[in-house]
């Protein structure tokens, strides 16, 4: 999910989701310098508050490469990210799990994420419950800095902050104009240092937690990340690509996400408590 939202800085102007504000098209992002164009795109994307998303991610690990495909709706009207998605994972740590290669419903609320792992899980480890609940506070307690980082990302970030991250680097270049899924866009690109990435995109982590997380990322072999953004004529984010080379030969990280139907209505409800089990109860 963090791949859908990416990286953070400023707060938005509040308010709920609504259909695309056509006033944002009064002047296209193509008429600005890269930094000015991205600032305009960040503001425009922030205002929309919701969108349809679809994406694919591959992540190397000692267990092999895990791939994730996701599609659904997400909302950032309250500042953080909530949504309803269908997620399909394969390989890596999930290769032999009940959810491998199966489209899996996932819900993201302000306080937790829920994953429906199906009837087989409910009849065995789930003790009748179909949904595993990942409470963000408990993740932060159990997983240390990485868990705290997930909590921070989900409660404070949204798609416009992918744009803000490149602005924060001050090193952005305009690649050119390209067509993405039938939409004319302007392509921008930049590279950030992973050790600085966490600092720029974290709003709630302490200095100690940031330093610990940076050490984790560097130990895992991640040093730099390349970010590419495609902005349409309404100054809205259409596509985001992130790639990070693993220097320890465990496989690179690649993520591509597409955004469309800005302002779509999104309703998120947590599953019934009687049908959920906390992840901490399974460990």
C-alpha positions, 0 to 999 in steps of 0.5 A, spaced: 500 500 500 505 504 501 507 503 494 500 506 492 501 513 496 509 514 496 512 519 499 510 525 503 510 532 506 505 538 506 498 537 509 492 538 504 486 543 504 481 538 507 474 536 505 471 530 502 472 526 495 468 530 489 469 529 481 475 532 478 475 539 479 476 542 471 479 549 474 485 545 475 486 545 467 486 552 466 494 552 465 497 545 463 503 543 467 507 543 460 507 550 461 512 551 467 519 549 469 519 542 472 519 544 479 513 549 478 510 544 474 510 538 479 508 543 485 502 545 481 501 537 480 501 536 487 496 541 489 491 539 484 492 531 486 491 533 493 485 537 492 481 531 488 481 526 495 480 520 491 481 516 485 481 509 482 488 505 482 491 499 479 499 497 480 504 492 480 510 491 484 516 486 485 520 486 491 526 481 491 528 478 498 532 472 500 526 467 499 525 470 492 521 475 488 514 477 490 510 480 485 503 484 487 498 486 483 493 491 486 486 494 483 481 498 487 479 505 490 483 509 495 481 516 499 485 521 502 480 526 504 482 525 511 489 526 510 491 519 510 490 513 506 484 509 506 481 504 501 478 498 498 483 494 494 483 487 491 490 484 491 494 478 488 501 476 490 505 470 488 512 468 490 517 470 495 514 469 502 507 468 500 509 462 495 506 457 499 501 461 503 493 460 502 493 467 498 498 465 493 496 467 486 489 468 489 485 475 488 484 477 495 480 483 498 483 488 502 480 494 506 484 500 509 481 504 514 484 510 518 487 505 524 488 498 521 488 494 514 484 488 513 486 482 509 481 477 507 485 470 507 479 466 505 475 459 507 481 455 508 484 460 513 477 461 517 476 453 518 483 452 521 488 458 523 483 463 523 478 460 528 472 462 524 475 468 522 476 470 514 479 477 515 486 478 518 487 485 522 493 489 522 492 494 527 497 500 525 499 501 533 500 494 534 504 493 528 509 499 530 509 496 537 511 489 534 515 490 528 519 496 531 522 502 526 519 498 520 512 497 523 512 505 525 514 507 518 508 503 515 503 506 520 506 513 519 505 512 511 498 510 512 496 515 516 499 521 513 501 520 506 497 520 499 498 520 492 500 527 491 506 526 496 509 522 490 510 529 487 512 532 493 518 528 494 521 529 487 520 537 489 524 536 496 530 533 492 530 539 488 533 535 482 528 533 477 528 533 469 523 533 464 523 527 460 518 529 455 511 528 453 508 521 452 501 517 452 499 513 458 493 509 457 490 514 452 492 520 456 497 525 453 502 526 459 508 530 461 514 525 464 518 527 469 524 523 473 529 524 479 533 520 483 533 520 491 538 517 496 534 512 500 537 514 507 534 521 505 527 518 503 525 516 509 527 523 512 523 526 507 517 522 507 516 521 515 511 526 519 511 522 525 517 518 526 522 520 531 529 521 530 531 515 533 526 511 529 528 514 522 536 512 523 534 505 525 529 505 519 535 507 515 540 502 517 535 497 516 534 499 508 541 500 507 542 493 511 537 490 506 541 493 500 537 499 498 541 505 497 537 510 491 530 510 488 529 512 481 522 516 481 518 517 475 511 521 474 507 522 468 502 528 469 496 530 465 493 536 462 489 537 468 495 537 472 494 530 475 498 524 477 496 519 472 502 514 473 508 513 478 514 508 477 519 507 483 525 503 482 530 501 487 537 497 485 538 492 491 546 492 492 546 485 495 543 481 489 537 479 493 533 482 487 531 489 485 524 493 487 520 495 482 513 499 482 508 502 477 501 505 479 496 508 475 491 513 477 484 515 474 477 517 475 479 522 480 473 524 485 470 517 485 466 515 491 469 511 496 466 507 502 470 503 507 468 499 512 472 495 517 469 487 517 465 485 523 469 484 529 466 477 529 470 475 522 476 478 524 483 476 528 489 480 529 495 478 526 498 479 533 494 473 535 497 468 530 504 469 531 
